[in-house]
Amino acid sequence: MSKHLLLCFLFFLSFSQFLLSSCFSFSNSTKICHHGQALALLQFKQSFSINNFSSRYCDEYGGTTSYPKTEYWKEGSDCCSWDGVTCDLVTGHVIELDLSCSWLSGTIHSNSTLFLLPHLQSLNLAFNNFSGSSVLDGFGRFSSLTHLNLSYSSFSGRISPEISHLSSLVSLGLSGNYVEFAPHGFDSLVQNLTKLQKLHLSGISISSVFPNSLLNRSSLISLHLSYCGLHGRFPDHEIHLPKLELLYLYGNQHLSGNFPRFSENNSLIDLALSSTNFSGELPASMGNLKSLQILFLPNCRFSGSIPASLENLTQITLLNLGRNHFSGKIPNVFHNLRNLKILNLASNNLSGQIPPSIGNLTNLHDLDFSDNQLEGVIPSPVNGFSSLSSVVLGYNYLLNGTIPSWLYTLPSLVVLDLSQNKFTGCIGEFQFHSLKTIDLSMNELHGSFPSSIFELVNLTTLYLSSNNLSGILEASKFEKLRNLYDLDLSNNMLSLTMTVHSNSMLPNIESIDLSNNNISGIFSWNVGKDTLSYLNLSYNSISGFEMLPWSNMNTLDLHSNLLQGPLPTPPNSIFFFSVSHNKLTGEISPLICKASFMIVLDLSNNNFGGMIPHCLGNFGKDLSVWNLRRNQFHGTIPQTFLKGNSIRTLDFNGNQLEGLVPRSLIICTKLEVLDLGNNKINDTFPHWLGALPKLQVLVLRSNHFHGHIGFSKLKSPFMSLRIIDLAHNDFEGNLPEMYLRSLKAIMNIDEGNMTRRYMGDYYYHDSTVVTTKGSEIKFEKILSTFTTIDLSCNKFQGEILECIGNLNSLRGLNLSHNYLTGRIPLSFRNLNMLESLDLSSNKLSGRIPQELTSLTFLEVLNLSQNHLTRFIPRGNQFETFGNDSYYGNSGLCGFPLSKICTTDEPSQEIEVEFESRFDCKIILKGYGCGLIIGLSLGCFIFLSGKPEWLVWIIDKNIHKKIVRNKRSTRRQGVGIS
């Protein structure tokens, strides 16, 4: 037995040596790579340059490190040993080529030597730059190809239909290119490639309905069709794809459907439907997705409550249901979701308290429940959130209590956002320095500024605005926060002590908002000299500046302080510059015109004097707002404006400007607000302004404008005008009918379908002062639907125009203190939005139309000092008006006046009919009778020779009529001044 074993062992040993010797001899004496294929590979290499920028996305999306694989391909060496090349061990043919992330840059042409490798089974050229290349017919020559990946390599144009003939393909990746399928090309591909396991076409223009046949491929493992332009409805039937692990359909905005129904026998790991039109409720059956690790559904239209069956998804690591329409309470289902790392339910309609079971999520990194309606306190963790890096609970408005102490002790916390809630108490001291973002703004926190914040060396963003923080901050303590770029401490009660530093602090700071605090004295904080672009110090008590050293400043807001002396010259880079509501004096230096990028210049409410620098009219095309309101400027308005300018608002109200309105304003085609009120301008009505297509506000009040307003040569002037104030001038003649008929912006405003908007932009809002409802009111913001006309205190005469009744969106109308006559137009009943009507101190006569009682928004009515008569109407708003609305009209009677009407008030229709009958029928009858009696009486007198008798009768009647008229005049004159 032992002899046989020994013989077997010796035989095996000698045979093994023979095999090893043969293999060694074969490998050293033969190169298995075919010469022609090696040459083809070398020529393919030489057709490209090497540029690491070509594979810049590899690390982020490819999950591997890029490097130039072809750099070590050398002629004369075995190509099967080259990086990225795999050969068949038997035939020596190149069967796999992986040049992904290889820094290749160039174009693949139709005659490329790549297509001389007919035995390729796998080709990966992903994450290079083949700009200008198309997915050519040549790729269809690889009949044995099972794996093709051309993703993120800058291919463009149409995809060759030959790709759909690669019937052996198991995996196809074309994602991230600028290519598209020919009509029906995608359908052909899906129909022919029956062996597909992985199909990745993210970002490819498919523009097709979702192909139902894809869901019949039982071999399918991974389907990535995000941002492909898919539309139509995703199938509602149950999906039987037992091998499917990944389904990405996100970014197809016109793809609708309910949450996909998967059979219980599923292997799904990743599901992403974000930014689609999927809707409906999440079914309880989603709890069957027990292998699911990623559920990514933000920015869809899902609604209803969040199902409790989520507790079955024990493998889940990412759950994002943000930006949907979920409502109700957050289910308390997180006890078993121990693997969950990212939990996002932001921007829904969720209410109630935060469920305590989130305290069991010991592996949680990111928590975002912001922008809901959650209330109550933040629950404490059960086992500690040792891995928590981001807590975002802002914009719930009702979360309250003190900030939990455990939030200050998280060692990995990077983001803390509790903004827009009702947290109270003091801000605690942070124990670790990992924080980069703190947002506790818009709460009810009080106390002093935490000293530990000055030690957070990684901090980039600090928002503590709109609380009740108090105390004194030392500017020098910010020195360690070298990474800080955004600081907002506005709307508190903080003071700031500053010492002059030769070196600028906060070298990366870009934005500082310290507005509405208790900062006083000279501002001397040398901060962000080269980086600061936004500085808001408004609503403080700052009296001056040590310097304005910021070379890249874009926004400098210093309004509502105690600044004195001359105007500080802003840096030339400035976009927004406001020093309004200060005590600045002196003249404006022409140096300000060097700030040629200026968009908003607000110098209003100061004591500036001298003349307006004329260079401001044409120093830059970007200037949009030019506000010099309430200063002491004199002289004329600049007469020239730059062609193609962007001026939207010109507000020179409340100065001492003289001369004419500049005719060059006609080129300011973007002008929306022109306020020249309260100056000394002596001109006729600037009718040529009617050509400005966007002019909405025109204020010329309290100047020396004169003459007839006249007519315009334009067919429809002032079509956008909705706030008109020409009061306190010397205009005369009839009311301007042509202009009043063309005010389309005051007609038929549909406020129900309009978004509430104010004139201006996101930071600067236009303001104006109007006289309405009997008072002078300053509108800090001008609502885009506000309308008013004020023509008071002029010398207009004639009747009030019926066409004013067409302005059915008018809110305020003031025609007082003119010489208007006639009746109040019945068309005023159409002014159903009217809130204030002042027709006082004119010569109006007749009755007050009963129809005005239908104006249910009318709050202020002034008809005093006219010649109105008869009953005051009753009903609706007229029940609220007092005596002041009617005094000086001796012919009026009824409530609220003490004068009682003696007869019942007939309706207007009866009165008109009566007067009509009197005018026509009675007069005709009287004329006939009078003619007969007169002829008979005449014959009698002349025959009797007694004409003195008739003379005496006529003379006596004329005398009585004169006496009655004099008495009537005296009665009507009582109370009229």
LINQUIMO-V904950 format. One record per residue. RES is the residue in one letter. SS is DSSP state (helix for helix, strand for strand, loop for the rest). PSI is psi as a letter, one per 20 degrees, with the letter a starting at -180 (none if undefined). D_FIRST is the distance of its C-alpha to the first C-alpha in Angstrom with 1 decimal. Layout:
res = {RES	RES}
ss = {SS	SS}
psi = {PSI	PSI}
d_first = {D_FIRST	D_FIRST}
This chain:
res = {M	S	K	H	L	L	L	C	F	L	F	F	L	S	F	S	Q	F	L	L	S	S	C	F	S	F	S	N	S	T	K	I	C	H	H	G	Q	A	L	A	L	L	Q	F	K	Q	S	F	S	I	N	N	F	S	S	R	Y	C	D	E	Y	G	G	T	T	S	Y	P	K	T	E	Y	W	K	E	G	S	D	C	C	S	W	D	G	V	T	C	D	L	V	T	G	H	V	I	E	L	D	L	S	C	S	W	L	S	G	T	I	H	S	N	S	T	L	F	L	L	P	H	L	Q	S	L	N	L	A	F	N	N	F	S	G	S	S	V	L	D	G	F	G	R	F	S	S	L	T	H	L	N	L	S	Y	S	S	F	S	G	R	I	S	P	E	I	S	H	L	S	S	L	V	S	L	G	L	S	G	N	Y	V	E	F	A	P	H	G	F	D	S	L	V	Q	N	L	T	K	L	Q	K	L	H	L	S	G	I	S	I	S	S	V	F	P	N	S	L	L	N	R	S	S	L	I	S	L	H	L	S	Y	C	G	L	H	G	R	F	P	D	H	E	I	H	L	P	K	L	E	L	L	Y	L	Y	G	N	Q	H	L	S	G	N	F	P	R	F	S	E	N	N	S	L	I	D	L	A	L	S	S	T	N	F	S	G	E	L	P	A	S	M	G	N	L	K	S	L	Q	I	L	F	L	P	N	C	R	F	S	G	S	I	P	A	S	L	E	N	L	T	Q	I	T	L	L	N	L	G	R	N	H	F	S	G	K	I	P	N	V	F	H	N	L	R	N	L	K	I	L	N	L	A	S	N	N	L	S	G	Q	I	P	P	S	I	G	N	L	T	N	L	H	D	L	D	F	S	D	N	Q	L	E	G	V	I	P	S	P	V	N	G	F	S	S	L	S	S	V	V	L	G	Y	N	Y	L	L	N	G	T	I	P	S	W	L	Y	T	L	P	S	L	V	V	L	D	L	S	Q	N	K	F	T	G	C	I	G	E	F	Q	F	H	S	L	K	T	I	D	L	S	M	N	E	L	H	G	S	F	P	S	S	I	F	E	L	V	N	L	T	T	L	Y	L	S	S	N	N	L	S	G	I	L	E	A	S	K	F	E	K	L	R	N	L	Y	D	L	D	L	S	N	N	M	L	S	L	T	M	T	V	H	S	N	S	M	L	P	N	I	E	S	I	D	L	S	N	N	N	I	S	G	I	F	S	W	N	V	G	K	D	T	L	S	Y	L	N	L	S	Y	N	S	I	S	G	F	E	M	L	P	W	S	N	M	N	T	L	D	L	H	S	N	L	L	Q	G	P	L	P	T	P	P	N	S	I	F	F	F	S	V	S	H	N	K	L	T	G	E	I	S	P	L	I	C	K	A	S	F	M	I	V	L	D	L	S	N	N	N	F	G	G	M	I	P	H	C	L	G	N	F	G	K	D	L	S	V	W	N	L	R	R	N	Q	F	H	G	T	I	P	Q	T	F	L	K	G	N	S	I	R	T	L	D	F	N	G	N	Q	L	E	G	L	V	P	R	S	L	I	I	C	T	K	L	E	V	L	D	L	G	N	N	K	I	N	D	T	F	P	H	W	L	G	A	L	P	K	L	Q	V	L	V	L	R	S	N	H	F	H	G	H	I	G	F	S	K	L	K	S	P	F	M	S	L	R	I	I	D	L	A	H	N	D	F	E	G	N	L	P	E	M	Y	L	R	S	L	K	A	I	M	N	I	D	E	G	N	M	T	R	R	Y	M	G	D	Y	Y	Y	H	D	S	T	V	V	T	T	K	G	S	E	I	K	F	E	K	I	L	S	T	F	T	T	I	D	L	S	C	N	K	F	Q	G	E	I	L	E	C	I	G	N	L	N	S	L	R	G	L	N	L	S	H	N	Y	L	T	G	R	I	P	L	S	F	R	N	L	N	M	L	E	S	L	D	L	S	S	N	K	L	S	G	R	I	P	Q	E	L	T	S	L	T	F	L	E	V	L	N	L	S	Q	N	H	L	T	R	F	I	P	R	G	N	Q	F	E	T	F	G	N	D	S	Y	Y	G	N	S	G	L	C	G	F	P	L	S	K	I	C	T	T	D	E	P	S	Q	E	I	E	V	E	F	E	S	R	F	D	C	K	I	I	L	K	G	Y	G	C	G	L	I	I	G	L	S	L	G	C	F	I	F	L	S	G	K	P	E	W	L	V	W	I	I	D	K	N	I	H	K	K	I	V	R	N	K	R	S	T	R	R	Q	G	V	G	I	S}
ss = {loop	helix	helix	helix	helix	helix	helix	helix	helix	helix	helix	helix	helix	helix	helix	helix	helix	helix	helix	helix	helix	helix	helix	helix	helix	helix	helix	helix	helix	loop	loop	loop	loop	loop	helix	helix	helix	helix	helix	helix	helix	helix	helix	helix	helix	helix	loop	loop	strand	strand	loop	helix	helix	helix	helix	loop	loop	helix	helix	helix	helix	helix	loop	loop	loop	loop	loop	loop	helix	helix	helix	helix	loop	loop	loop	loop	loop	loop	helix	helix	helix	loop	loop	loop	strand	strand	strand	loop	loop	loop	loop	loop	loop	strand	strand	strand	strand	strand	loop	loop	loop	loop	loop	strand	strand	loop	loop	loop	loop	loop	loop	loop	helix	helix	helix	helix	loop	loop	loop	loop	loop	strand	strand	strand	loop	loop	loop	loop	strand	loop	loop	loop	loop	loop	loop	loop	helix	helix	helix	helix	helix	loop	loop	loop	loop	loop	strand	strand	strand	loop	loop	loop	loop	loop	loop	strand	strand	strand	loop	loop	helix	helix	helix	helix	helix	loop	loop	loop	loop	loop	strand	strand	strand	loop	loop	loop	loop	strand	strand	strand	loop	loop	loop	loop	helix	helix	helix	helix	helix	helix	helix	helix	loop	loop	loop	loop	loop	strand	strand	strand	loop	loop	loop	loop	strand	loop	loop	loop	strand	loop	loop	helix	helix	helix	helix	helix	loop	loop	loop	loop	loop	strand	strand	strand	loop	loop	loop	loop	loop	loop	strand	strand	strand	loop	loop	loop	loop	loop	strand	loop	loop	loop	loop	loop	loop	strand	strand	strand	loop	loop	loop	loop	loop	strand	strand	strand	strand	loop	loop	loop	loop	strand	loop	loop	loop	loop	loop	loop	loop	strand	strand	strand	loop	loop	loop	loop	strand	strand	strand	strand	strand	loop	loop	helix	helix	helix	helix	helix	loop	loop	loop	loop	loop	strand	strand	strand	loop	loop	loop	loop	strand	strand	strand	strand	loop	loop	loop	helix	helix	helix	helix	helix	loop	loop	loop	loop	loop	strand	strand	strand	loop	loop	loop	loop	strand	strand	strand	strand	strand	loop	loop	loop	loop	loop	loop	loop	loop	loop	loop	loop	loop	strand	strand	strand	loop	loop	loop	loop	strand	strand	strand	strand	strand	loop	loop	helix	helix	helix	helix	helix	loop	loop	loop	loop	loop	strand	strand	strand	loop	loop	loop	loop	strand	strand	strand	strand	loop	loop	loop	loop	loop	loop	loop	loop	loop	loop	loop	loop	loop	strand	strand	strand	loop	loop	loop	loop	loop	strand	strand	strand	strand	strand	loop	loop	helix	helix	helix	helix	loop	loop	loop	loop	loop	loop	strand	strand	strand	loop	loop	loop	loop	strand	strand	strand	strand	strand	loop	loop	loop	loop	loop	loop	loop	loop	loop	loop	strand	strand	strand	loop	loop	loop	loop	strand	strand	strand	strand	loop	loop	loop	helix	helix	helix	helix	helix	loop	loop	loop	loop	loop	strand	strand	strand	loop	loop	loop	loop	strand	strand	strand	strand	strand	strand	strand	helix	helix	helix	helix	helix	helix	loop	loop	loop	loop	loop	strand	strand	strand	loop	loop	loop	loop	strand	strand	strand	strand	strand	loop	loop	loop	loop	loop	loop	loop	strand	loop	loop	loop	loop	loop	strand	strand	strand	loop	loop	loop	loop	loop	loop	strand	strand	strand	strand	loop	loop	loop	strand	loop	loop	loop	loop	loop	loop	strand	strand	strand	loop	loop	loop	loop	strand	strand	strand	strand	strand	loop	loop	loop	loop	loop	loop	loop	loop	loop	strand	strand	strand	loop	loop	loop	loop	loop	loop	strand	strand	loop	loop	loop	loop	loop	loop	loop	loop	loop	loop	strand	strand	strand	loop	loop	loop	loop	strand	strand	strand	strand	loop	loop	loop	helix	helix	helix	helix	helix	loop	loop	loop	loop	loop	strand	strand	strand	loop	loop	loop	loop	strand	strand	loop	loop	strand	loop	loop	helix	helix	helix	helix	loop	loop	loop	loop	loop	loop	loop	strand	strand	strand	loop	loop	loop	loop	loop	loop	strand	strand	strand	loop	loop	loop	loop	loop	loop	loop	loop	loop	loop	loop	loop	strand	strand	strand	loop	loop	loop	loop	strand	strand	strand	loop	loop	loop	loop	helix	helix	helix	helix	helix	loop	loop	loop	loop	loop	strand	strand	strand	loop	loop	loop	loop	loop	loop	loop	loop	strand	loop	loop	helix	helix	helix	helix	helix	loop	loop	loop	loop	loop	strand	strand	strand	loop	loop	loop	loop	loop	loop	strand	strand	strand	loop	loop	loop	loop	loop	loop	loop	loop	loop	loop	loop	loop	loop	loop	strand	strand	strand	loop	loop	loop	loop	strand	strand	strand	strand	loop	loop	loop	helix	helix	helix	helix	helix	loop	loop	helix	helix	helix	loop	loop	loop	loop	helix	helix	helix	loop	loop	loop	loop	strand	loop	strand	loop	loop	loop	loop	strand	loop	loop	strand	strand	strand	strand	strand	loop	loop	strand	strand	strand	strand	strand	loop	loop	loop	strand	loop	loop	loop	loop	strand	strand	strand	loop	loop	loop	loop	strand	strand	strand	strand	strand	loop	loop	helix	helix	helix	helix	helix	loop	loop	loop	loop	loop	strand	strand	strand	loop	loop	loop	loop	strand	strand	strand	strand	loop	loop	loop	helix	helix	helix	helix	helix	loop	loop	loop	loop	loop	strand	strand	strand	loop	loop	loop	loop	strand	strand	strand	strand	loop	loop	loop	helix	helix	helix	helix	helix	loop	loop	loop	loop	loop	strand	strand	strand	loop	loop	loop	loop	strand	strand	strand	strand	strand	loop	loop	loop	loop	helix	helix	helix	helix	loop	loop	loop	helix	helix	helix	loop	loop	loop	loop	loop	strand	strand	strand	loop	loop	loop	loop	loop	loop	loop	loop	loop	loop	loop	loop	loop	loop	helix	helix	helix	helix	helix	helix	helix	helix	helix	helix	helix	helix	helix	helix	helix	helix	helix	helix	helix	helix	helix	helix	helix	helix	helix	helix	helix	helix	helix	helix	helix	helix	helix	helix	helix	helix	helix	loop	loop	helix	helix	helix	helix	helix	helix	helix	helix	helix	helix	helix	helix	helix	helix	helix	helix	helix	helix	helix	helix	helix	helix	helix	helix	helix	helix	helix	loop	loop	loop	loop}
psi = {g	h	g	g	g	g	g	g	g	h	g	h	g	h	h	g	h	g	g	g	h	g	g	g	h	g	h	i	i	q	o	i	p	p	g	h	h	g	h	h	g	g	h	g	g	i	j	q	r	p	o	h	h	h	k	h	j	g	h	g	h	i	k	r	p	q	r	n	h	i	h	j	o	q	p	i	r	o	h	i	i	q	p	i	p	p	q	p	h	g	h	j	q	o	i	p	o	n	k	q	l	j	j	p	p	a	p	o	r	h	k	q	i	h	j	j	m	i	j	p	h	p	p	o	k	q	l	a	n	l	p	i	q	r	n	r	h	h	h	i	i	m	i	j	p	h	p	p	o	k	q	l	j	k	q	r	a	q	p	p	i	h	h	i	i	m	i	i	p	h	p	p	o	j	q	k	r	l	r	q	q	r	p	j	h	h	g	g	g	h	h	h	m	i	j	p	h	p	o	o	k	p	i	p	o	g	l	r	q	p	o	h	h	h	j	j	n	i	i	p	g	p	o	o	l	q	l	i	k	q	a	b	p	q	q	i	r	p	p	m	n	h	i	p	h	p	o	o	j	q	j	n	h	j	o	r	r	r	p	q	o	q	q	h	n	r	j	p	g	p	o	o	j	q	l	a	k	q	a	a	q	p	q	h	i	i	i	i	m	i	i	p	h	p	o	n	k	q	l	b	k	q	a	a	q	p	q	i	i	h	i	i	m	i	i	p	h	p	o	o	k	q	l	b	k	q	r	a	q	p	q	m	j	j	g	j	m	i	i	p	h	p	o	o	k	q	l	b	k	q	a	a	r	p	p	h	i	i	i	i	m	i	j	p	g	p	p	o	k	r	l	b	l	q	r	a	r	p	q	q	q	g	j	p	m	h	i	p	i	p	o	o	j	r	k	h	h	i	p	a	a	q	p	q	h	h	h	i	j	p	h	j	p	h	p	o	o	k	q	l	b	k	q	a	a	q	p	a	p	p	h	r	j	i	p	h	p	p	o	k	q	l	a	k	q	a	a	r	p	p	h	h	h	i	i	n	i	i	p	h	p	o	o	k	q	l	b	k	q	r	a	p	p	o	h	h	i	i	h	i	m	i	i	p	i	o	p	o	k	r	l	b	l	q	r	p	p	p	q	p	p	h	p	p	r	m	i	j	p	h	p	p	o	k	q	l	b	k	p	r	b	p	o	k	o	n	p	l	g	i	h	p	i	p	o	o	j	r	l	a	k	p	i	a	q	g	r	n	j	o	i	k	p	g	p	o	o	j	q	l	b	k	p	r	a	r	p	p	p	q	q	i	i	q	g	p	o	p	k	q	l	a	k	q	r	a	r	p	p	i	h	h	i	i	m	i	j	p	g	p	o	o	j	q	l	a	k	q	a	a	q	p	p	i	i	h	h	k	i	q	i	i	p	g	p	n	o	k	q	m	b	k	q	a	b	r	q	p	i	q	q	p	p	j	r	j	p	h	p	o	o	j	q	k	b	k	q	a	b	r	p	p	h	i	i	h	i	m	i	j	p	h	p	o	o	j	q	l	b	k	p	o	r	r	p	m	h	i	i	i	i	o	h	j	o	h	p	o	o	j	q	l	b	k	q	r	a	q	h	b	r	q	i	q	g	m	q	l	h	i	p	i	o	p	o	j	q	l	a	k	q	r	a	r	q	n	g	g	g	h	h	j	m	h	i	j	p	l	p	n	h	h	j	q	p	o	q	q	p	a	a	h	g	p	p	q	r	r	p	q	o	q	k	j	q	p	p	p	o	h	q	o	p	i	j	p	q	q	p	o	k	r	l	b	k	q	r	a	q	p	p	h	i	h	i	i	m	j	j	p	h	p	p	o	j	r	l	b	k	q	r	a	r	p	p	h	i	i	i	i	m	i	j	p	h	p	o	o	j	r	l	b	k	q	r	a	r	p	p	h	i	i	i	i	n	i	i	o	h	p	p	o	j	r	l	a	k	q	r	a	q	p	q	q	q	c	h	i	i	i	q	a	h	h	i	i	q	j	n	h	i	q	r	r	p	j	q	i	p	p	q	h	q	q	o	q	r	h	g	g	g	g	g	g	h	g	g	g	h	f	g	g	h	g	g	h	g	g	g	h	g	g	g	g	g	g	h	g	g	g	g	h	h	i	k	m	i	h	g	h	g	g	g	g	h	g	h	g	g	h	g	g	g	g	h	g	g	h	g	g	g	h	i	p	i	o	none}
d_first = {0.0	3.8	5.4	5.3	6.4	8.8	10.1	10.8	12.6	14.6	15.6	16.8	18.7	20.4	21.4	22.8	24.9	26.2	27.3	29.0	30.7	31.9	33.3	35.0	36.5	37.7	39.3	41.1	42.3	43.6	46.2	45.5	49.0	51.5	54.5	57.0	55.7	55.6	59.2	60.2	58.9	60.7	64.0	63.6	63.2	66.4	68.5	68.4	69.7	67.9	69.7	68.2	71.0	69.5	66.6	68.6	67.6	63.9	63.4	65.6	64.4	61.1	59.3	58.1	59.6	61.2	60.7	61.3	58.0	59.3	60.5	57.3	57.0	57.4	57.8	55.0	52.3	49.8	51.6	48.4	48.2	51.7	52.6	53.0	51.4	48.2	46.9	44.6	41.4	41.2	44.8	46.2	49.2	50.8	50.2	51.3	54.3	55.1	58.3	59.5	61.5	61.7	65.4	66.2	69.8	71.3	71.7	69.2	71.1	70.5	69.4	66.9	63.8	61.8	62.2	60.4	57.1	56.7	53.0	53.7	52.1	53.3	56.6	57.9	61.2	62.4	64.6	66.2	69.8	70.2	73.9	75.7	72.5	72.1	69.2	69.4	68.6	66.0	63.7	63.6	61.8	58.5	57.4	53.9	55.1	53.7	55.0	58.5	60.1	63.6	64.8	67.4	68.0	71.7	71.4	74.6	76.3	75.1	71.5	70.6	70.0	67.1	65.1	65.2	63.4	60.2	58.7	55.2	56.5	54.7	56.6	60.2	62.1	65.7	67.1	69.8	71.3	74.8	73.8	74.8	73.9	76.2	77.8	75.1	72.5	70.7	70.7	69.2	66.4	65.6	65.7	63.4	60.8	59.0	55.7	57.3	55.7	57.8	61.5	63.4	67.0	68.8	72.3	72.3	75.5	74.5	77.7	76.4	76.0	72.6	70.5	69.3	66.6	64.7	64.2	62.4	59.5	56.7	54.6	57.2	56.0	58.8	62.5	64.8	68.3	70.6	74.1	73.8	77.2	75.7	78.4	79.0	77.2	73.6	72.3	72.8	70.1	66.8	64.2	60.8	58.7	55.6	54.2	57.5	57.2	60.3	63.8	66.6	70.0	72.2	75.3	76.3	79.7	80.7	77.5	78.3	76.6	75.4	72.3	69.3	67.7	63.9	61.8	60.0	56.7	57.3	55.6	58.8	58.6	61.7	65.1	68.2	71.5	74.0	77.3	77.3	79.7	77.3	79.2	79.3	77.6	74.0	72.4	70.7	67.7	66.9	65.1	62.3	61.4	58.9	57.0	60.3	60.5	63.6	66.8	69.5	72.7	75.7	78.9	78.7	81.0	78.9	81.0	81.0	79.2	75.7	73.4	71.8	68.5	67.9	66.2	63.2	62.5	60.3	58.6	61.8	62.6	65.8	68.6	71.7	74.5	77.3	80.5	80.6	82.9	81.0	83.2	83.1	81.1	77.8	75.3	73.7	70.2	68.5	66.7	63.3	63.6	61.9	60.7	64.2	65.3	68.3	70.9	74.0	76.6	79.6	82.7	82.8	85.2	83.1	85.0	84.6	82.7	79.4	76.7	75.4	71.8	71.7	71.3	67.6	66.8	65.2	63.7	67.0	68.2	71.2	73.7	76.6	79.0	82.1	85.0	85.0	87.2	85.1	86.9	86.5	84.4	81.1	78.4	76.4	72.6	70.4	67.7	69.4	69.4	67.6	66.7	70.0	71.6	74.3	76.7	79.3	81.7	84.9	87.6	87.2	90.7	90.2	87.3	89.0	88.7	87.8	84.9	81.9	81.0	77.2	78.1	79.2	75.9	73.4	71.5	70.6	73.8	75.1	77.6	80.0	82.5	84.7	87.8	90.4	90.0	92.0	90.1	92.3	92.2	91.4	88.6	86.1	84.4	81.1	78.3	76.1	77.0	74.8	77.7	78.9	81.1	83.5	85.8	87.8	91.0	93.4	92.8	95.1	93.5	95.8	95.9	95.2	92.8	89.4	88.9	85.1	85.6	86.8	83.3	81.4	80.7	78.7	81.5	82.6	84.7	87.0	89.2	91.2	94.3	96.6	96.1	98.5	97.0	99.5	99.9	100.1	97.3	97.2	96.3	94.7	91.9	90.5	89.5	85.8	85.4	84.8	82.7	85.4	86.8	88.5	90.7	92.9	94.9	97.8	99.9	99.6	102.0	100.4	102.3	101.0	102.0	101.5	101.9	102.1	98.9	98.8	95.2	94.4	92.2	89.6	88.6	86.9	89.4	90.6	92.5	94.6	96.6	98.8	101.5	103.6	103.1	105.4	105.0	108.3	109.8	108.7	105.3	103.6	99.9	98.3	95.3	93.3	95.6	93.6	91.6	93.9	95.0	96.3	98.6	100.5	102.9	105.3	107.1	107.2	110.1	109.2	112.3	111.0	108.2	107.4	106.1	104.3	101.6	99.2	98.7	96.5	98.3	98.6	100.0	102.5	104.1	106.7	109.0	110.8	111.0	113.9	113.6	116.8	118.2	117.5	114.6	111.3	110.2	106.8	104.1	104.2	100.8	102.2	101.9	103.4	106.2	108.1	110.6	112.7	114.6	115.1	118.2	117.7	120.9	122.1	121.6	118.4	117.4	116.7	113.5	111.9	112.0	109.2	106.8	106.5	103.4	105.4	104.9	106.7	109.7	111.2	114.1	116.0	118.0	118.9	122.1	121.4	124.6	125.8	124.9	121.6	119.9	120.4	117.1	115.3	116.3	114.3	111.8	108.6	107.4	105.2	107.9	107.8	109.7	112.9	114.4	117.5	119.0	121.6	122.3	125.6	124.9	128.0	129.0	127.5	124.1	122.2	123.5	120.5	116.9	114.0	113.3	110.0	110.0	108.0	110.7	110.2	112.5	115.8	117.3	120.5	122.2	124.5	125.6	128.9	128.0	130.8	131.5	129.9	126.5	124.7	124.6	121.4	119.6	119.5	116.4	114.5	112.9	110.3	113.0	112.6	114.8	118.2	120.1	123.3	125.1	127.5	128.6	131.8	130.9	133.9	133.0	133.2	130.3	127.4	127.0	124.7	121.9	121.6	119.5	116.7	114.0	112.2	115.2	114.9	117.0	120.5	122.6	126.0	127.9	130.6	131.5	134.5	133.4	136.3	137.7	136.6	132.9	133.7	131.4	128.3	127.8	124.2	123.6	121.4	121.8	119.8	117.4	114.9	117.5	117.2	118.8	122.4	124.7	128.1	130.1	132.9	134.0	137.1	135.8	138.5	139.2	137.4	133.8	131.4	130.7	128.6	126.2	125.9	125.1	122.2	120.3	117.2	115.1	117.3	116.9	114.3	111.7	108.8	107.7	105.3	103.1	103.4	101.1	103.1	103.6	105.8	107.4	105.5	101.9	99.1	100.8	104.5	106.6	110.1	112.9	116.6	119.6	121.5	124.4	123.4	124.4	127.3	125.4	123.9	120.1	117.5	114.4	111.6	109.5	111.0	109.4	108.9	110.9	113.9	117.2	120.7	124.0	126.7	130.0	132.2	135.1	136.2	139.2	137.7	140.2	140.4	138.4	134.8	132.8	131.3	128.2	127.0	126.0	123.3	121.4	119.7	117.0	119.7	119.3	122.4	125.8	128.7	131.9	134.2	137.2	138.3	141.2	139.4	141.6	141.2	138.9	135.4	133.4	132.0	128.9	127.9	126.5	123.5	122.5	120.1	118.1	121.2	121.1	124.3	127.6	130.5	133.6	136.1	139.2	140.0	142.8	140.8	142.8	142.3	140.0	136.4	134.3	132.9	129.8	128.7	127.6	124.5	123.3	121.0	119.5	122.9	123.1	126.1	129.3	132.4	135.4	138.1	141.2	141.8	144.3	142.0	143.7	143.3	140.5	137.3	134.3	132.3	128.6	125.2	125.4	129.2	129.2	127.8	130.3	133.1	136.7	135.7	134.2	137.7	140.5	143.2	143.4	146.6	146.2	142.9	142.8	140.4	137.3	136.7	140.3	143.1	145.2	145.1	145.3	148.3	147.1	143.8	141.7	141.6	138.5	138.4	138.5	141.7	143.2	142.4	143.8	146.9	147.5	147.0	149.4	151.9	151.6	152.0	153.8	156.1	157.2	158.0	160.0	161.8	162.5	164.2	166.3	167.2	168.4	170.9	172.2	172.4	174.5	176.8	177.2	177.9	180.7	182.2	182.2	183.7	186.3	187.3	187.4	185.5	182.4	182.7	181.3	178.0	177.7	178.1	175.4	172.9	173.6	173.2	169.8	168.5	169.5	167.6	164.4	164.5	164.9	161.9	159.7	160.6	159.7	156.4	155.5	156.3	154.0	151.1	151.5	150.7	147.4	146.8	146.7}
